[in-house]
């Protein structure tokens, strides 16, 4: 079911394709959907900022990325 949605990803736009790819890879490697989604939520606004397309970022996505980054830094048991 998950790979049916992969056809809908805009592979020509790297700021959309790379976060989707990171999400898929993290889900597969960590065996955890939450870890994959949080990785994608972090990478997406970072790429938009680095490419100068910050007008496409909402305040909510920056807030989510910050929360997910805190989760990665302090929330994952070692």
PDB file of N, H, CA, C and O in Angstrom:
ATOM      1  N   UNK A   1       0.816  -1.201   0.000  1.00  0.00           N
ATOM      2  CA  UNK A   1       0.000   0.000   0.000  1.00  0.00           C
ATOM      3  C   UNK A   1       0.857   1.263   0.000  1.00  0.00           C
ATOM      4  O   UNK A   1       0.522   2.256  -0.644  1.00  0.00           O
ATOM      5  N   UNK A   2       1.963   1.207   0.729  1.00  0.00           N
ATOM      6  H   UNK A   2       2.235   0.400   1.252  1.00  0.00           H
ATOM      7  CA  UNK A   2       2.793   2.399   0.842  1.00  0.00           C
ATOM      8  C   UNK A   2       3.399   2.783  -0.495  1.00  0.00           C
ATOM      9  O   UNK A   2       3.517   3.972  -0.794  1.00  0.00           O
ATOM     10  N   UNK A   3       3.783   1.817  -1.300  1.00  0.00           N
ATOM     11  H   UNK A   3       3.687   0.852  -1.057  1.00  0.00           H
ATOM     12  CA  UNK A   3       4.462   2.119  -2.551  1.00  0.00           C
ATOM     13  C   UNK A   3       3.513   2.623  -3.628  1.00  0.00           C
ATOM     14  O   UNK A   3       3.973   3.127  -4.653  1.00  0.00           O
ATOM     15  N   UNK A   4       2.214   2.505  -3.433  1.00  0.00           N
ATOM     16  H   UNK A   4       1.840   2.096  -2.600  1.00  0.00           H
ATOM     17  CA  UNK A   4       1.265   3.100  -4.368  1.00  0.00           C
ATOM     18  C   UNK A   4       1.339   4.610  -4.341  1.00  0.00           C
ATOM     19  O   UNK A   4       1.114   5.262  -5.360  1.00  0.00           O
ATOM     20  N   UNK A   5       1.650   5.171  -3.191  1.00  0.00           N
ATOM     21  H   UNK A   5       1.832   4.642  -2.363  1.00  0.00           H
ATOM     22  CA  UNK A   5       1.764   6.627  -3.042  1.00  0.00           C
ATOM     23  C   UNK A   5       3.083   7.162  -3.583  1.00  0.00           C
ATOM     24  O   UNK A   5       3.204   8.360  -3.838  1.00  0.00           O
ATOM     25  N   UNK A   6       4.053   6.306  -3.757  1.00  0.00           N
ATOM     26  H   UNK A   6       3.954   5.333  -3.550  1.00  0.00           H
ATOM     27  CA  UNK A   6       5.368   6.743  -4.235  1.00  0.00           C
ATOM     28  C   UNK A   6       5.261   7.305  -5.650  1.00  0.00           C
ATOM     29  O   UNK A   6       6.033   8.188  -6.025  1.00  0.00           O
ATOM     30  N   UNK A   7       4.326   6.810  -6.424  1.00  0.00           N
ATOM     31  H   UNK A   7       3.699   6.093  -6.120  1.00  0.00           H
ATOM     32  CA  UNK A   7       4.146   7.325  -7.787  1.00  0.00           C
ATOM     33  C   UNK A   7       3.710   8.780  -7.805  1.00  0.00           C
ATOM     34  O   UNK A   7       3.919   9.479  -8.797  1.00  0.00           O
ATOM     35  N   UNK A   8       3.108   9.241  -6.722  1.00  0.00           N
ATOM     36  H   UNK A   8       2.938   8.673  -5.916  1.00  0.00           H
ATOM     37  CA  UNK A   8       2.579  10.600  -6.649  1.00  0.00           C
ATOM     38  C   UNK A   8       3.626  11.632  -6.215  1.00  0.00           C
ATOM     39  O   UNK A   8       3.346  12.831  -6.230  1.00  0.00           O
ATOM     40  N   UNK A   9       4.810  11.191  -5.833  1.00  0.00           N
ATOM     41  H   UNK A   9       5.037  10.218  -5.821  1.00  0.00           H
ATOM     42  CA  UNK A   9       5.861  12.104  -5.376  1.00  0.00           C
ATOM     43  C   UNK A   9       6.426  12.856  -6.571  1.00  0.00           C
ATOM     44  O   UNK A   9       6.648  12.270  -7.630  1.00  0.00           O
ATOM     45  N   UNK A  10       6.657  14.147  -6.402  1.00  0.00           N
ATOM     46  H   UNK A  10       6.476  14.623  -5.541  1.00  0.00           H
ATOM     47  CA  UNK A  10       7.268  14.963  -7.456  1.00  0.00           C
ATOM     48  C   UNK A  10       8.778  14.710  -7.452  1.00  0.00           C
ATOM     49  O   UNK A  10       9.517  15.393  -6.743  1.00  0.00           O
ATOM     50  N   UNK A  11       9.234  13.749  -8.229  1.00  0.00           N
ATOM     51  H   UNK A  11       8.633  13.195  -8.806  1.00  0.00           H
ATOM     52  CA  UNK A  11      10.638  13.367  -8.238  1.00  0.00           C
ATOM     53  C   UNK A  11      11.512  14.405  -8.932  1.00  0.00           C
ATOM     54  O   UNK A  11      12.732  14.387  -8.768  1.00  0.00           O
ATOM     55  N   UNK A  12      10.909  15.312  -9.708  1.00  0.00           N
ATOM     56  H   UNK A  12       9.918  15.327  -9.842  1.00  0.00           H
ATOM     57  CA  UNK A  12      11.684  16.367 -10.370  1.00  0.00           C
ATOM     58  C   UNK A  12      12.112  17.460  -9.397  1.00  0.00           C
ATOM     59  O   UNK A  12      13.120  18.129  -9.621  1.00  0.00           O
ATOM     60  N   UNK A  13      11.353  17.644  -8.322  1.00  0.00           N
ATOM     61  H   UNK A  13      10.534  17.101  -8.141  1.00  0.00           H
ATOM     62  CA  UNK A  13      11.647  18.662  -7.318  1.00  0.00           C
ATOM     63  C   UNK A  13      12.387  17.995  -6.165  1.00  0.00           C
ATOM     64  O   UNK A  13      11.781  17.259  -5.386  1.00  0.00           O
ATOM     65  N   UNK A  14      13.681  18.243  -6.048  1.00  0.00           N
ATOM     66  H   UNK A  14      14.173  18.841  -6.681  1.00  0.00           H
ATOM     67  CA  UNK A  14      14.486  17.576  -5.022  1.00  0.00           C
ATOM     68  C   UNK A  14      14.090  17.957  -3.608  1.00  0.00           C
ATOM     69  O   UNK A  14      14.313  17.183  -2.677  1.00  0.00           O
ATOM     70  N   UNK A  15      13.501  19.148  -3.426  1.00  0.00           N
ATOM     71  H   UNK A  15      13.320  19.777  -4.183  1.00  0.00           H
ATOM     72  CA  UNK A  15      13.075  19.526  -2.075  1.00  0.00           C
ATOM     73  C   UNK A  15      11.840  18.749  -1.640  1.00  0.00           C
ATOM     74  O   UNK A  15      11.483  18.768  -0.462  1.00  0.00           O
ATOM     75  N   UNK A  16      11.199  18.082  -2.555  1.00  0.00           N
ATOM     76  H   UNK A  16      11.489  18.067  -3.512  1.00  0.00           H
ATOM     77  CA  UNK A  16      10.081  17.195  -2.225  1.00  0.00           C
ATOM     78  C   UNK A  16      10.524  15.728  -2.258  1.00  0.00           C
ATOM     79  O   UNK A  16      10.067  14.922  -1.448  1.00  0.00           O
ATOM     80  N   UNK A  17      11.403  15.389  -3.183  1.00  0.00           N
ATOM     81  H   UNK A  17      11.774  16.044  -3.841  1.00  0.00           H
ATOM     82  CA  UNK A  17      11.807  13.993  -3.369  1.00  0.00           C
ATOM     83  C   UNK A  17      12.739  13.502  -2.261  1.00  0.00           C
ATOM     84  O   UNK A  17      12.589  12.377  -1.785  1.00  0.00           O
ATOM     85  N   UNK A  18      13.689  14.324  -1.850  1.00  0.00           N
ATOM     86  H   UNK A  18      13.811  15.238  -2.237  1.00  0.00           H
ATOM     87  CA  UNK A  18      14.658  13.887  -0.840  1.00  0.00           C
ATOM     88  C   UNK A  18      13.997  13.602   0.506  1.00  0.00           C
ATOM     89  O   UNK A  18      14.291  12.565   1.100  1.00  0.00           O
ATOM     90  N   UNK A  19      13.109  14.480   1.025  1.00  0.00           N
ATOM     91  H   UNK A  19      12.871  15.322   0.543  1.00  0.00           H
ATOM     92  CA  UNK A  19      12.432  14.129   2.282  1.00  0.00           C
ATOM     93  C   UNK A  19      11.582  12.861   2.176  1.00  0.00           C
ATOM     94  O   UNK A  19      11.507  12.081   3.125  1.00  0.00           O
ATOM     95  N   UNK A  20      10.942  12.659   1.019  1.00  0.00           N
ATOM     96  H   UNK A  20      11.003  13.293   0.248  1.00  0.00           H
ATOM     97  CA  UNK A  20      10.152  11.436   0.831  1.00  0.00           C
ATOM     98  C   UNK A  20      11.058  10.216   0.830  1.00  0.00           C
ATOM     99  O   UNK A  20      10.726   9.195   1.433  1.00  0.00           O
ATOM    100  N   UNK A  21      12.198  10.310   0.159  1.00  0.00           N
ATOM    101  H   UNK A  21      12.468  11.139  -0.331  1.00  0.00           H
ATOM    102  CA  UNK A  21      13.147   9.209   0.118  1.00  0.00           C
ATOM    103  C   UNK A  21      13.718   8.926   1.509  1.00  0.00           C
ATOM    104  O   UNK A  21      13.838   7.768   1.907  1.00  0.00           O
ATOM    105  N   UNK A  22      14.066   9.974   2.242  1.00  0.00           N
ATOM    106  H   UNK A  22      13.969  10.916   1.919  1.00  0.00           H
ATOM    107  CA  UNK A  22      14.588   9.809   3.606  1.00  0.00           C
ATOM    108  C   UNK A  22      13.545   9.124   4.487  1.00  0.00           C
ATOM    109  O   UNK A  22      13.875   8.252   5.291  1.00  0.00           O
ATOM    110  N   UNK A  23      12.286   9.526   4.329  1.00  0.00           N
ATOM    111  H   UNK A  23      12.018  10.235   3.676  1.00  0.00           H
ATOM    112  CA  UNK A  23      11.210   8.917   5.105  1.00  0.00           C
ATOM    113  C   UNK A  23      11.097   7.428   4.807  1.00  0.00           C
ATOM    114  O   UNK A  23      11.023   6.612   5.725  1.00  0.00           O
ATOM    115  N   UNK A  24      11.084   7.074   3.531  1.00  0.00           N
ATOM    116  H   UNK A  24      11.144   7.737   2.784  1.00  0.00           H
ATOM    117  CA  UNK A  24      10.974   5.664   3.153  1.00  0.00           C
ATOM    118  C   UNK A  24      12.157   4.837   3.652  1.00  0.00           C
ATOM    119  O   UNK A  24      11.981   3.726   4.152  1.00  0.00           O
ATOM    120  N   UNK A  25      13.346   5.381   3.513  1.00  0.00           N
ATOM    121  H   UNK A  25      13.488   6.283   3.107  1.00  0.00           H
ATOM    122  CA  UNK A  25      14.540   4.649   3.947  1.00  0.00           C
ATOM    123  C   UNK A  25      14.565   4.486   5.465  1.00  0.00           C
ATOM    124  O   UNK A  25      14.897   3.415   5.972  1.00  0.00           O
ATOM    125  N   UNK A  26      14.215   5.543   6.185  1.00  0.00           N
ATOM    126  H   UNK A  26      13.945   6.413   5.774  1.00  0.00           H
ATOM    127  CA  UNK A  26      14.217   5.455   7.650  1.00  0.00           C
ATOM    128  C   UNK A  26      13.157   4.479   8.160  1.00  0.00           C
ATOM    129  O   UNK A  26      13.390   3.772   9.140  1.00  0.00           O
ATOM    130  N   UNK A  27      12.004   4.436   7.509  1.00  0.00           N
ATOM    131  H   UNK A  27      11.815   5.011   6.713  1.00  0.00           H
ATOM    132  CA  UNK A  27      10.986   3.461   7.906  1.00  0.00           C
ATOM    133  C   UNK A  27      11.528   2.052   7.712  1.00  0.00           C
ATOM    134  O   UNK A  27      11.380   1.192   8.580  1.00  0.00           O
ATOM    135  N   UNK A  28      12.153   1.827   6.568  1.00  0.00           N
ATOM    136  H   UNK A  28      12.274   2.525   5.862  1.00  0.00           H
ATOM    137  CA  UNK A  28      12.663   0.486   6.271  1.00  0.00           C
ATOM    138  C   UNK A  28      13.826   0.094   7.187  1.00  0.00           C
ATOM    139  O   UNK A  28      13.902  -1.053   7.628  1.00  0.00           O
ATOM    140  N   UNK A  29      14.724   1.026   7.474  1.00  0.00           N
ATOM    141  H   UNK A  29      14.663   1.957   7.115  1.00  0.00           H
ATOM    142  CA  UNK A  29      15.907   0.687   8.265  1.00  0.00           C
ATOM    143  C   UNK A  29      15.646   0.625   9.768  1.00  0.00           C
ATOM    144  O   UNK A  29      16.270  -0.162  10.478  1.00  0.00           O
ATOM    145  N   UNK A  30      14.726   1.454  10.247  1.00  0.00           N
ATOM    146  H   UNK A  30      14.219   2.093   9.670  1.00  0.00           H
ATOM    147  CA  UNK A  30      14.470   1.471  11.684  1.00  0.00           C
ATOM    148  C   UNK A  30      13.298   0.592  12.083  1.00  0.00           C
ATOM    149  O   UNK A  30      13.065   0.382  13.274  1.00  0.00           O
ATOM    150  N   UNK A  31      12.544   0.068  11.100  1.00  0.00           N
ATOM    151  H   UNK A  31      12.732   0.238  10.133  1.00  0.00           H
ATOM    152  CA  UNK A  31      11.350  -0.740  11.363  1.00  0.00           C
ATOM    153  C   UNK A  31      10.340   0.026  12.207  1.00  0.00           C
ATOM    154  O   UNK A  31       9.604  -0.567  12.997  1.00  0.00           O
ATOM    155  N   UNK A  32      10.309   1.344  12.038  1.00  0.00           N
ATOM    156  H   UNK A  32      10.907   1.825  11.397  1.00  0.00           H
ATOM    157  CA  UNK A  32       9.438   2.191  12.847  1.00  0.00           C
ATOM    158  C   UNK A  32       8.920   3.330  11.979  1.00  0.00           C
ATOM    159  O   UNK A  32       9.703   4.135  11.473  1.00  0.00           O
ATOM    160  N   UNK A  33       7.619   3.398  11.808  1.00  0.00           N
ATOM    161  H   UNK A  33       6.984   2.744  12.218  1.00  0.00           H
ATOM    162  CA  UNK A  33       7.023   4.435  10.971  1.00  0.00           C
ATOM    163  C   UNK A  33       7.249   5.817  11.576  1.00  0.00           C
ATOM    164  O   UNK A  33       7.494   6.778  10.847  1.00  0.00           O
ATOM    165  N   UNK A  34       7.171   5.923  12.894  1.00  0.00           N
ATOM    166  H   UNK A  34       6.973   5.142  13.486  1.00  0.00           H
ATOM    167  CA  UNK A  34       7.342   7.220  13.559  1.00  0.00           C
ATOM    168  C   UNK A  34       8.728   7.797  13.306  1.00  0.00           C
ATOM    169  O   UNK A  34       8.866   8.996  13.059  1.00  0.00           O
ATOM    170  N   UNK A  35       9.739   6.965  13.365  1.00  0.00           N
ATOM    171  H   UNK A  35       9.627   5.991  13.565  1.00  0.00           H
ATOM    172  CA  UNK A  35      11.100   7.450  13.109  1.00  0.00           C
ATOM    173  C   UNK A  35      11.251   7.930  11.674  1.00  0.00           C
ATOM    174  O   UNK A  35      11.912   8.939  11.427  1.00  0.00           O
ATOM    175  N   UNK A  36      10.657   7.232  10.738  1.00  0.00           N
ATOM    176  H   UNK A  36      10.121   6.412  10.938  1.00  0.00           H
ATOM    177  CA  UNK A  36      10.720   7.649   9.346  1.00  0.00           C
ATOM    178  C   UNK A  36      10.000   8.960   9.100  1.00  0.00           C
ATOM    179  O   UNK A  36      10.512   9.837   8.404  1.00  0.00           O
ATOM    180  N   UNK A  37       8.814   9.093   9.670  1.00  0.00           N
ATOM    181  H   UNK A  37       8.398   8.381  10.235  1.00  0.00           H
ATOM    182  CA  UNK A  37       8.057  10.333   9.488  1.00  0.00           C
ATOM    183  C   UNK A  37       8.759  11.526  10.122  1.00  0.00           C
ATOM    184  O   UNK A  37       8.800  12.608   9.538  1.00  0.00           O
ATOM    185  N   UNK A  38       9.307  11.334  11.304  1.00  0.00           N
ATOM    186  H   UNK A  38       9.274  10.454  11.779  1.00  0.00           H
ATOM    187  CA  UNK A  38       9.995  12.457  11.945  1.00  0.00           C
ATOM    188  C   UNK A  38      11.240  12.861  11.169  1.00  0.00           C
ATOM    189  O   UNK A  38      11.567  14.046  11.104  1.00  0.00           O
ATOM    190  N   UNK A  39      11.938  11.901  10.584  1.00  0.00           N
ATOM    191  H   UNK A  39      11.673  10.939  10.637  1.00  0.00           H
ATOM    192  CA  UNK A  39      13.111  12.236   9.770  1.00  0.00           C
ATOM    193  C   UNK A  39      12.701  13.070   8.560  1.00  0.00           C
ATOM    194  O   UNK A  39      13.363  14.053   8.228  1.00  0.00           O
ATOM    195  N   UNK A  40      11.622  12.684   7.907  1.00  0.00           N
ATOM    196  H   UNK A  40      11.084  11.885   8.177  1.00  0.00           H
ATOM    197  CA  UNK A  40      11.129  13.459   6.765  1.00  0.00           C
ATOM    198  C   UNK A  40      10.655  14.840   7.160  1.00  0.00           C
ATOM    199  O   UNK A  40      10.857  15.805   6.424  1.00  0.00           O
ATOM    200  N   UNK A  41      10.024  14.939   8.318  1.00  0.00           N
ATOM    201  H   UNK A  41       9.860  14.154   8.916  1.00  0.00           H
ATOM    202  CA  UNK A  41       9.547  16.238   8.790  1.00  0.00           C
ATOM    203  C   UNK A  41      10.693  17.180   9.151  1.00  0.00           C
ATOM    204  O   UNK A  41      10.529  18.399   9.112  1.00  0.00           O
ATOM    205  N   UNK A  42      11.826  16.633   9.495  1.00  0.00           N
ATOM    206  H   UNK A  42      11.959  15.643   9.526  1.00  0.00           H
ATOM    207  CA  UNK A  42      13.001  17.460   9.788  1.00  0.00           C
ATOM    208  C   UNK A  42      13.683  17.897   8.494  1.00  0.00           C
ATOM    209  O   UNK A  42      14.061  19.060   8.356  1.00  0.00           O
ATOM    210  N   UNK A  43      13.841  16.981   7.552  1.00  0.00           N
ATOM    211  H   UNK A  43      13.534  16.036   7.664  1.00  0.00           H
ATOM    212  CA  UNK A  43      14.586  17.258   6.323  1.00  0.00           C
ATOM    213  C   UNK A  43      13.847  18.240   5.410  1.00  0.00           C
ATOM    214  O   UNK A  43      14.476  19.071   4.755  1.00  0.00           O
ATOM    215  N   UNK A  44      12.528  18.148   5.365  1.00  0.00           N
ATOM    216  H   UNK A  44      12.016  17.473   5.897  1.00  0.00           H
ATOM    217  CA  UNK A  44      11.746  18.968   4.426  1.00  0.00           C
ATOM    218  C   UNK A  44      11.969  20.476   4.620  1.00  0.00           C
ATOM    219  O   UNK A  44      12.365  21.140   3.662  1.00  0.00           O
ATOM    220  N   UNK A  45      11.737  21.048   5.803  1.00  0.00           N
ATOM    221  H   UNK A  45      11.415  20.509   6.582  1.00  0.00           H
ATOM    222  CA  UNK A  45      11.961  22.495   5.934  1.00  0.00           C
ATOM    223  C   UNK A  45      13.424  22.907   5.817  1.00  0.00           C
ATOM    224  O   UNK A  45      13.725  24.018   5.382  1.00  0.00           O
ATOM    225  N   UNK A  46      14.331  22.018   6.203  1.00  0.00           N
ATOM    226  H   UNK A  46      14.087  21.115   6.557  1.00  0.00           H
ATOM    227  CA  UNK A  46      15.756  22.336   6.071  1.00  0.00           C
ATOM    228  C   UNK A  46      16.117  22.501   4.598  1.00  0.00           C
ATOM    229  O   UNK A  46      16.815  23.446   4.231  1.00  0.00           O
ATOM    230  N   UNK A  47      15.646  21.588   3.760  1.00  0.00           N
ATOM    231  H   UNK A  47      15.079  20.820   4.059  1.00  0.00           H
ATOM    232  CA  UNK A  47      15.930  21.699   2.325  1.00  0.00           C
ATOM    233  C   UNK A  47      15.283  22.933   1.707  1.00  0.00           C
ATOM    234  O   UNK A  47      15.881  23.586   0.852  1.00  0.00           O
ATOM    235  N   UNK A  48      14.076  23.253   2.133  1.00  0.00           N
ATOM    236  H   UNK A  48      13.591  22.723   2.828  1.00  0.00           H
ATOM    237  CA  UNK A  48      13.408  24.449   1.611  1.00  0.00           C
ATOM    238  C   UNK A  48      14.199  25.705   1.993  1.00  0.00           C
ATOM    239  O   UNK A  48      14.342  26.622   1.184  1.00  0.00           O
ATOM    240  N   UNK A  49      14.708  25.742   3.220  1.00  0.00           N
ATOM    241  H   UNK A  49      14.592  24.997   3.877  1.00  0.00           H
ATOM    242  CA  UNK A  49      15.514  26.890   3.652  1.00  0.00           C
ATOM    243  C   UNK A  49      16.825  26.972   2.879  1.00  0.00           C
ATOM    244  O   UNK A  49      17.229  28.053   2.451  1.00  0.00           O
ATOM    245  N   UNK A  50      17.486  25.840   2.699  1.00  0.00           N
ATOM    246  H   UNK A  50      17.158  24.961   3.046  1.00  0.00           H
ATOM    247  CA  UNK A  50      18.778  25.827   2.008  1.00  0.00           C
ATOM    248  C   UNK A  50      18.673  26.204   0.535  1.00  0.00           C
ATOM    249  O   UNK A  50      19.623  26.738  -0.037  1.00  0.00           O
ATOM    250  N   UNK A  51      17.536  25.932  -0.075  1.00  0.00           N
ATOM    251  H   UNK A  51      16.764  25.498   0.390  1.00  0.00           H
ATOM    252  CA  UNK A  51      17.356  26.266  -1.488  1.00  0.00           C
ATOM    253  C   UNK A  51      16.736  27.640  -1.684  1.00  0.00           C
ATOM    254  O   UNK A  51      16.483  28.045  -2.818  1.00  0.00           O
ATOM    255  N   UNK A  52      16.487  28.364  -0.596  1.00  0.00           N
ATOM    256  H   UNK A  52      16.693  28.035   0.326  1.00  0.00           H
ATOM    257  CA  UNK A  52      15.947  29.714  -0.698  1.00  0.00           C
ATOM    258  C   UNK A  52      14.447  29.773  -0.956  1.00  0.00           C
ATOM    259  O   UNK A  52      13.927  30.815  -1.354  1.00  0.00           O
ATOM    260  N   UNK A  53      13.756  28.675  -0.735  1.00  0.00           N
ATOM    261  H   UNK A  53      14.179  27.828  -0.411  1.00  0.00           H
ATOM    262  CA  UNK A  53      12.317  28.642  -0.968  1.00  0.00           C
ATOM    263  C   UNK A  53      11.555  28.684   0.352  1.00  0.00           C
ATOM    264  O   UNK A  53      10.621  27.913   0.572  1.00  0.00           O
ATOM    265  N   UNK A  54      11.975  29.607   1.232  1.00  0.00           N
ATOM    266  H   UNK A  54      12.734  30.234   1.054  1.00  0.00           H
ATOM    267  CA  UNK A  54      11.383  29.679   2.564  1.00  0.00           C
ATOM    268  C   UNK A  54       9.943  30.151   2.544  1.00  0.00           C
ATOM    269  O   UNK A  54       9.233  29.974   3.534  1.00  0.00           O
ATOM    270  N   UNK A  55       9.480  30.754   1.435  1.00  0.00           N
ATOM    271  H   UNK A  55      10.057  30.898   0.631  1.00  0.00           H
ATOM    272  CA  UNK A  55       8.075  31.158   1.348  1.00  0.00           C
ATOM    273  C   UNK A  55       7.148  29.945   1.264  1.00  0.00           C
ATOM    274  O   UNK A  55       5.939  30.087   1.447  1.00  0.00           O
ATOM    275  N   UNK A  56       7.688  28.760   0.992  1.00  0.00           N
ATOM    276  H   UNK A  56       8.670  28.644   0.843  1.00  0.00           H
ATOM    277  CA  UNK A  56       6.897  27.538   0.933  1.00  0.00           C
ATOM    278  C   UNK A  56       6.806  26.828   2.280  1.00  0.00           C
ATOM    279  O   UNK A  56       6.136  25.802   2.400  1.00  0.00           O
ATOM    280  N   UNK A  57       7.476  27.372   3.293  1.00  0.00           N
ATOM    281  H   UNK A  57       8.019  28.205   3.196  1.00  0.00           H
ATOM    282  CA  UNK A  57       7.479  26.755   4.618  1.00  0.00           C
ATOM    283  C   UNK A  57       6.475  27.481   5.502  1.00  0.00           C
ATOM    284  O   UNK A  57       6.465  28.710   5.568  1.00  0.00           O
ATOM    285  N   UNK A  58       5.640  26.718   6.171  1.00  0.00           N
ATOM    286  H   UNK A  58       5.648  25.720   6.117  1.00  0.00           H
ATOM    287  CA  UNK A  58       4.704  27.322   7.117  1.00  0.00           C
ATOM    288  C   UNK A  58       5.312  27.295   8.520  1.00  0.00           C
ATOM    289  O   UNK A  58       6.278  26.578   8.783  1.00  0.00           O
ATOM    290  N   UNK A  59       4.734  28.079   9.396  1.00  0.00           N
ATOM    291  H   UNK A  59       3.950  28.662   9.183  1.00  0.00           H
ATOM    292  CA  UNK A  59       5.202  28.097  10.782  1.00  0.00           C
ATOM    293  C   UNK A  59       4.977  26.743  11.440  1.00  0.00           C
ATOM    294  O   UNK A  59       5.755  26.324  12.297  1.00  0.00           O
ATOM    295  N   UNK A  60       3.919  26.068  11.039  1.00  0.00           N
ATOM    296  H   UNK A  60       3.287  26.409  10.343  1.00  0.00           H
ATOM    297  CA  UNK A  60       3.628  24.747  11.590  1.00  0.00           C
ATOM    298  C   UNK A  60       4.683  23.716  11.227  1.00  0.00           C
ATOM    299  O   UNK A  60       5.026  22.863  12.046  1.00  0.00           O
ATOM    300  N   UNK A  61       5.202  23.787  10.001  1.00  0.00           N
ATOM    301  H   UNK A  61       4.923  24.480   9.336  1.00  0.00           H
ATOM    302  CA  UNK A  61       6.226  22.812   9.612  1.00  0.00           C
ATOM    303  C   UNK A  61       7.539  23.075  10.333  1.00  0.00           C
ATOM    304  O   UNK A  61       8.274  22.139  10.646  1.00  0.00           O
ATOM    305  N   UNK A  62       7.836  24.328  10.595  1.00  0.00           N
ATOM    306  H   UNK A  62       7.238  25.089  10.341  1.00  0.00           H
ATOM    307  CA  UNK A  62       9.040  24.642  11.378  1.00  0.00           C
ATOM    308  C   UNK A  62       8.873  24.162  12.818  1.00  0.00           C
ATOM    309  O   UNK A  62       9.811  23.635  13.415  1.00  0.00           O
ATOM    310  N   UNK A  63       7.675  24.348  13.372  1.00  0.00           N
ATOM    311  H   UNK A  63       6.913  24.777  12.886  1.00  0.00           H
ATOM    312  CA  UNK A  63       7.402  23.879  14.729  1.00  0.00           C
ATOM    313  C   UNK A  63       7.498  22.350  14.799  1.00  0.00           C
ATOM    314  O   UNK A  63       8.099  21.808  15.726  1.00  0.00           O
ATOM    315  N   UNK A  64       6.910  21.660  13.825  1.00  0.00           N
ATOM    316  H   UNK A  64       6.422  22.101  13.072  1.00  0.00           H
ATOM    317  CA  UNK A  64       6.988  20.201  13.796  1.00  0.00           C
ATOM    318  C   UNK A  64       8.427  19.714  13.645  1.00  0.00           C
ATOM    319  O   UNK A  64       8.829  18.752  14.299  1.00  0.00           O
ATOM    320  N   UNK A  65       9.193  20.366  12.796  1.00  0.00           N
ATOM    321  H   UNK A  65       8.866  21.147  12.264  1.00  0.00           H
ATOM    322  CA  UNK A  65      10.589  19.975  12.604  1.00  0.00           C
ATOM    323  C   UNK A  65      11.377  20.160  13.900  1.00  0.00           C
ATOM    324  O   UNK A  65      12.211  19.324  14.246  1.00  0.00           O
ATOM    325  N   UNK A  66      11.115  21.240  14.604  1.00  0.00           N
ATOM    326  H   UNK A  66      10.438  21.920  14.323  1.00  0.00           H
ATOM    327  CA  UNK A  66      11.800  21.494  15.872  1.00  0.00           C
ATOM    328  C   UNK A  66      11.445  20.436  16.910  1.00  0.00           C
ATOM    329  O   UNK A  66      12.318  19.934  17.619  1.00  0.00           O
ATOM    330  N   UNK A  67      10.161  20.100  16.995  1.00  0.00           N
ATOM    331  H   UNK A  67       9.452  20.507  16.419  1.00  0.00           H
ATOM    332  CA  UNK A  67       9.718  19.076  17.951  1.00  0.00           C
ATOM    333  C   UNK A  67      10.327  17.722  17.594  1.00  0.00           C
ATOM    334  O   UNK A  67      10.766  16.984  18.476  1.00  0.00           O
ATOM    335  N   UNK A  68      10.352  17.398  16.314  1.00  0.00           N
ATOM    336  H   UNK A  68       9.996  17.997  15.598  1.00  0.00           H
ATOM    337  CA  UNK A  68      10.931  16.122  15.881  1.00  0.00           C
ATOM    338  C   UNK A  68      12.425  16.076  16.135  1.00  0.00           C
ATOM    339  O   UNK A  68      12.959  15.026  16.492  1.00  0.00           O
ATOM    340  N   UNK A  69      13.104  17.193  15.957  1.00  0.00           N
ATOM    341  H   UNK A  69      12.670  18.046  15.666  1.00  0.00           H
ATOM    342  CA  UNK A  69      14.538  17.245  16.224  1.00  0.00           C
ATOM    343  C   UNK A  69      14.821  17.035  17.711  1.00  0.00           C
ATOM    344  O   UNK A  69      15.779  16.354  18.076  1.00  0.00           O
ATOM    345  N   UNK A  70      13.993  17.617  18.554  1.00  0.00           N
ATOM    346  H   UNK A  70      13.215  18.170  18.257  1.00  0.00           H
ATOM    347  CA  UNK A  70      14.125  17.397  20.000  1.00  0.00           C
ATOM    348  C   UNK A  70      13.890  15.930  20.325  1.00  0.00           C
ATOM    349  O   UNK A  70      14.580  15.357  21.168  1.00  0.00           O
ATOM    350  N   UNK A  71      12.909  15.319  19.649  1.00  0.00           N
ATOM    351  H   UNK A  71      12.349  15.784  18.964  1.00  0.00           H
ATOM    352  CA  UNK A  71      12.647  13.885  19.837  1.00  0.00           C
ATOM    353  C   UNK A  71      13.875  13.060  19.485  1.00  0.00           C
ATOM    354  O   UNK A  71      14.240  12.141  20.218  1.00  0.00           O
ATOM    355  N   UNK A  72      14.518  13.387  18.355  1.00  0.00           N
ATOM    356  H   UNK A  72      14.222  14.133  17.760  1.00  0.00           H
ATOM    357  CA  UNK A  72      15.709  12.640  17.960  1.00  0.00           C
ATOM    358  C   UNK A  72      16.868  12.862  18.927  1.00  0.00           C
ATOM    359  O   UNK A  72      17.627  11.935  19.210  1.00  0.00           O
ATOM    360  N   UNK A  73      17.005  14.065  19.425  1.00  0.00           N
ATOM    361  H   UNK A  73      16.389  14.818  19.195  1.00  0.00           H
ATOM    362  CA  UNK A  73      18.134  14.353  20.313  1.00  0.00           C
ATOM    363  C   UNK A  73      17.944  13.784  21.717  1.00  0.00           C
ATOM    364  O   UNK A  73      18.904  13.317  22.331  1.00  0.00           O
ATOM    365  N   UNK A  74      16.711  13.819  22.229  1.00  0.00           N
ATOM    366  H   UNK A  74      15.931  14.198  21.730  1.00  0.00           H
ATOM    367  CA  UNK A  74      16.507  13.459  23.632  1.00  0.00           C
ATOM    368  C   UNK A  74      15.502  12.343  23.864  1.00  0.00           C
ATOM    369  O   UNK A  74      15.462  11.786  24.961  1.00  0.00           O
ATOM    370  N   UNK A  75      14.685  11.995  22.868  1.00  0.00           N
ATOM    371  H   UNK A  75      14.717  12.448  21.977  1.00  0.00           H
ATOM    372  CA  UNK A  75      13.580  11.079  23.112  1.00  0.00           C
ATOM    373  C   UNK A  75      13.823   9.638  22.761  1.00  0.00           C
ATOM    374  O   UNK A  75      13.127   8.766  23.279  1.00  0.00           O
ATOM    375  N   UNK A  76      14.770   9.346  21.912  1.00  0.00           N
ATOM    376  H   UNK A  76      15.336  10.055  21.491  1.00  0.00           H
ATOM    377  CA  UNK A  76      15.000   7.959  21.502  1.00  0.00           C
ATOM    378  C   UNK A  76      15.853   7.273  22.559  1.00  0.00           C
ATOM    379  O   UNK A  76      16.943   7.744  22.883  1.00  0.00           O
ATOM    380  N   UNK A  77      15.361   6.167  23.094  1.00  0.00           N
ATOM    381  H   UNK A  77      14.475   5.785  22.831  1.00  0.00           H
ATOM    382  CA  UNK A  77      16.177   5.437  24.089  1.00  0.00           C
ATOM    383  C   UNK A  77      17.430   4.862  23.434  1.00  0.00           C
ATOM    384  O   UNK A  77      17.386   4.368  22.307  1.00  0.00           O
ATOM    385  N   UNK A  78      18.532   4.931  24.149  1.00  0.00           N
ATOM    386  H   UNK A  78      18.567   5.332  25.064  1.00  0.00           H
ATOM    387  CA  UNK A  78      19.806   4.437  23.607  1.00  0.00           C
ATOM    388  C   UNK A  78      20.113   3.059  24.127  1.00  0.00           C
ATOM    389  O   UNK A  78      21.145   2.483  23.779  1.00  0.00           O
TER     390      UNK A  78
END
